[in-house]
Amino acid sequence: MTATAQIPGYVAGTWDIDTVHSDIQFTVRHMGVGKSRGRFSAFQGEIVTAADPLESTVTATIDTASIDTGNADRDAHVRNADFLDAEQFPTATFRSTGVRQDGEDFVIDGEFTLHGVTKPVSLETELGGFTEDGLLGLSGKVVLNRTDFGVGPAGGALVGEKITITLDIEAKLRG
């Protein structure tokens, strides 16, 4: 049985991420005891579902200045040179390099560029499905070490080094 046959309603095509119905969130330890959460409000991307799902591709760009943690002072601090340096590095990007099946789910391997540093990452992905009217849904998660990308000071006393990024994506089939 091919991977396509295992995905009900699978549609090959080019999809644009619908930013109104999608969300990119993150969680990071704060002071070693709690968690700080936030999201990015400006991003774009494209998903190309190939005839063979394992040959599909994903590209995405996040506007780093669009960080929103619910606290304007903290947002300004994270945007500055101490962390994201959004003025010098206005975007973070993802480009897939491969897709593999993991049970009923998929792993999208790729290159993530943040703060001018590119590293390989693997995005654990759950396919939500396809609708007859041209929508694709998926969710994903990846854990990054911010210091691998030169973001913020080493050591996790104030802000943890591990950042969990979660994605809830809806995409529209190009017409």
Buried (B, 14 or more C-beta within 10 A) or exposed (E): EEBBEEBEEBBBBBBBBBBEEBBBBBBBBBEEEEEBEBBBBBBBBBBBBEEEBEEBBBBBBBBBBBBBBEEEEBBEEBBEEEBBBBEEBBBBBBBBEEBEEEEEEBBBEBEBBBBEEEEEBBBBBEBBEBEEEBBBBBBBEBEBBBBBBEBBEEEBEEBBBEBBBBBBBBBBBEE
